[in-house]
Amino acid sequence: MPITPRREVYATYWHLAAERQRVFYRRLRGYPAPWTEDEIIKNHRFCNAFRASDRVSQYLIRHVIYGEHLSKDPRDVIFRILLFRFFNQESTWDLLERLYGDPKISNFDVETWYKGMDTGQGLFNGAFMTCGIKTHGYAKKHGNYLGLVNDMLSGRLPERILSARSLEEVYRALNEYTLVGKFLSYQIATDLNYSDVVQLDDNSFTMAGPGAVRGIEKVFSDTGGKSPEYLIQRMRDQQEAEFLHDEVPLDIAWLWGHALQNIDIQNLFCETDKYSREKFPSLSEGGPKKIKQGFKEHVPTQRLGLFYPPKWGINEKLKEIPAVPDIARPKEDDLLGWFS
């Protein structure tokens, strides 16, 4: 059976990928808002085209994985990544560093950390929708996730990850644990591969989350019986041809020469699902019908200091921001009507 895309929604997928990356570069170049003429992107929150450019991932890479003052022991690196992503919030990591300096396996104690983290402040970012069931008998959610991390250490998960020969093997090891579903297992496997202690092929494996599956169902009227994971890999293989077909230079569509990976393609299907709720509302029957979050300005990325996994070889290129053109803006005379 042939794979049949909905032409307009398929084109929207690639438009969103390119335009969201142009917004990223315009902000880096210091252009004033708005950074796009696309009203849907302008008014709603969309993740970056490249997952590693998102604010929380940037924090994870720079401060948690490659923090200069933190232990370089491979088991501690894995421990930090697991711990951070279960909470997924910068302020929680800041709290752990204030309490324990270098949060590592040798100073980890569930009871002590459970009490120390009980500050009355929110500890979790809801992006990954971690579950709150009391799997380890603690009244508060954070205790059960600390218990989960302890189980992983007892089960020698760091050692299993370090000896893994594929990203799928890492994913399956994570997915054995209660509270770590398919989507979260894939996300954490990707985070682990940002580090220099895990050296696996990003594109050897993928797992579509619920939002990506909805996006795939909108982009394709008929998947030809192919799995979501197959379609993610096919879209990754198509990216250069699609960008060039739409006259989008690859130095703008890509991240300093780094092409979209499976994880980015997967995320863009999820973002296309969101975008389509506004652009193609008839396709949202039986699913979410509105984009939940409007756009809110955060600290500009350039003030945070971009930093990518060193093995990608792009950190030395970051001072040269691709010359993406600014959007057309009205002349000053055209604004006078606002004050009359």
N, C-alpha and C positions, 0 to 999 in steps of 0.2 A: 504493500500500500504506500502511495506517495505521501510525503510530508507536505502539507499545504499551509502556508502562512496567510494570515489576513494582511494584505499588502500594506494598508495604512497603519495598522498597529505594529507590524514588523518594522516599517520605516520609523515609527515613533520610538521604538527601542533604541535604534542607532542615533536618532536625533537627541534623545535624552542622554545617552552616553557621551556624545560629543559636546553638547551644550553645557552639561554639568561640569565637564572638564574645563570648558572655556570660562565658566564662572569661577572655578578654582584659580585659574591663572590670572583672571582679571583682578580678583581680590589680592593675589600675591603682588601684582604690579601696582597696587595702590589706587586703582580706579575707584571713583565714588559709586555708591549704590544708586540705582539698581545695576546689577551686573548682567542682566539679560533682558531681552524684550519678550521672552516667553512668559506669559502671565501666570501659567501654572507653576513653573519653577520659581518665579519671582515671589509668589504668595504662599508657597507651601515648603515644608522642610523635606529635602531629599538628601540622601547620603551622597558622598562623593562617588564618582565613577570608579575610583580605586579605593578599595576598603582600607588600605594602609594609610590613606590620607585623612580619614575621619579622625575627629578630635580624640576620641577615647583610644583608638588604635595607635595614634601618634604618641599619646601618653604612655601606653603600654610599651611600645618599642623603645622610646627614649629613656623613660624613667624606671620601668620595671625590668625589662629584659637587659638593657645595656647601661643601667645606672652605674656610674663609675665607682661609687662607694659600696656597691653591693657585691656579695660573694659571686665568684666566677665558677664555683663548683657546678658541674652540669646538673646534678641532682637539685641543687638550690635554684638554679635557673628555671627548671621545670616546675618546682614547687611554687615559685613566685608567679609564674604564668597561670597555673591552675587557680591559685588563690585569688589573683586579681580578677580573672574572668568570671569567677562565680559571683563576685560582688559587682564587678564591671563599673566601678565608680572611682574617680580620681581622689575624692575626699576620703574615701575609706582607706585607700593605700597611704595617703598622707597621714591618717590616724595611726596606721600600723607602724609607719616609720617613726612617728613621734613616740610611740610606746616602746618599740623594740629596736630602733636604729636600723639594723640590717635584718629584716624578717627572713629567717632561714630555718632549715630543718632542725638545727641544733638548739634553737631557742623557742621552737614551736611546742606549745602545750595547750590542748583544747580547753581545759577548765580555766587556765589563766587568761587566755586570749578571749574566751567567751565573756568573762567578767570585765576585762579591760575594754572591750569593744562596745559594751552596753552603755552607750553615752546618751541614749534617747534620740539620737539623730538618725536619719535614714541612711542605711548602709548599702542599699542595692539600687542599681540603675535598672529600670524595667525593660531595657531593650531586648534582652534575651528571655524575659519572662520566666526566671527560675522559680521552681516550685517551693511552696512553703510547708510541705507536710513534715511531720515530726519523726523523721526516719531514725534519729539518734536520741530521741527522748528529751530534747531541749525545748523549752517553752517558746523561745524566740528563734526565728528563722536562721540567724547567722550561726547559732550553735550547731545546727544540723549540717550546715555546709562546712564548718570547721571539722565536724565529725567525719564528713565525707572525705575531706582532704587527708585526715588521719588514716582512714581506711585505705586510701590510695597508697600512702606511704607504707603501711603495714603489708599491703599486697604487692609491694615492690614495683608499682607502676612506673616510677621514674626509670628504673633499670630496664623495664620492658620497652619503654619509649626509646631509650638510648640504643637498644639493640634492634629496633624495628628496621625493616628493609623497604618499607613503602608507607606512604601516607595513609593508605587504607588500613594497614596493620595498626598504626597509631589510633586511627578513628575507632577501630573495633575494640581495642584495649580500653579506651575511654568509655565506649558505649556499654560496657559490661556493668557499669556502676549505676545504682539507683540514683535518680535525680539528674542523670546526664543522658538526655535523649539524643536522637539522631542529629538534629540540627545543632545543638550545643556541642556535641562530640566533634562535628566537622569544623565548627568555628574554632574550638580550642586546638584541634590538630593543626589548623592553619596558623594560629598564634605560635604554637610550638615551633613551626617551621620558619617563623621569622627569626628565630634565635640561631646562633652559630653552633649550638650543640645538637641540633637536628638538621640534617642535610638531605632532604628528600625532594622529589619532583612535585612541585605544586600542582601540575596538570595531570598527574597520574591517577587522580581520584577526585570525585566530587559527590556532593549529596545535596539535593534540592530541598530547601525548607518550604514550609507551607505557603509563604508569600511568593516564592519563586514558582511553585507549582501553579498558583493562580495566574501569575504573569505568563507562564508558558501556555496556559489554556486560552489566554486572550491573544497572544501573539500568533498562535497556530489554530486554525479552524479544524485541522486534522493532523495529529502527530504521527500518523502512519504506523501506529502501534509501538513507536519508539519510547524509551524511558525518558523521564525528565533529565537524567544525567547524560544520556546520549545527546540530547538536544543542546544541553549546555556546552558540551565539548564541540559539537558541530558549529555552534555560534562562535565559540572561541576561534575556531579554524577559519571562519568567514570574516573576521573583523577587519583585516587589512583591505580586502576587496570592497567591503561595504563602506568603510570610511573614504577610500579613494574614489569610489563610485559617487559619493555625495560631495566630492571635492573638499574633504576635510584633511588637511595635512597631518601626517602621522606624528609630527613633532608637537602638534596640538592635541590630537586625540589620545596620545599615549603619555606616559609619565616619564619624561626625560629618556625616551627610547624604550621604556619598560612596557611591554604590551599587556593588555588585559589578560588576567589569569582566570582559571575556572571559578575561583571564589568571587572575582569581580563580576564575571558574566552571570553567575548565580544571583548575586546581589542586585544586579541591574534588572533581572527579571522581576525581582521583588519590587524595585522602584517603578518599573513599568506597570505593574499591577496598580500601584498607588496613582501614578500619573493617569492611567486609563479611567480611573473612577471619575475624573473631571472631564477628560477628553472623549471617552467612549462610555458614558454611563449605562448604556443598554447592555454592556458586557458584564456588569457587576451584579446581575441577578443572583440572589442566593448567597452573596458574599458582602464584605464591607463596601459601603457605597460612598463614603466620604474619606478624604485624607484627614487623619486625626490631628496632625500637628501643622500649625502655620509656621512660617519662617521667623526665626528669632536670631538676631545678631549675636554671635559669640566673639570672644577675643580673636582678633585677626590671626590667621594661621602663621603669618610671618613673625608675629610677636612671640608665638609659642616656640618657634624654631623647628623647622621641618627636619625630620631624621627618619631614614628608611633603613631596613636591614642592610648592613654593610656589604653582604655578599651580593646584593643587587648591583653594586657598582655605580650608584647614581648620586650618592651624597655629595661627591665632588663637583657635580654639575648644577647644584641647586641655585648658585648665584646667577646663573644665566636662565632667566625665566622666558619661556617661549613668547615670541612677539604676537600674541593674540590681539586682534584689534579691539578697541573699546567699542561699545554699542553707540549707535547714533543718538545724539542728545540734542534737544531743542536749543536754539540760540537764545541769548539773554532776552532779546526783544520778544521772543515768542512766549516768555514767561510773564509778561506784564499783565496779562489778563487775570492772573491769579490774585493780583493786588488791587484790582479795580472794584 
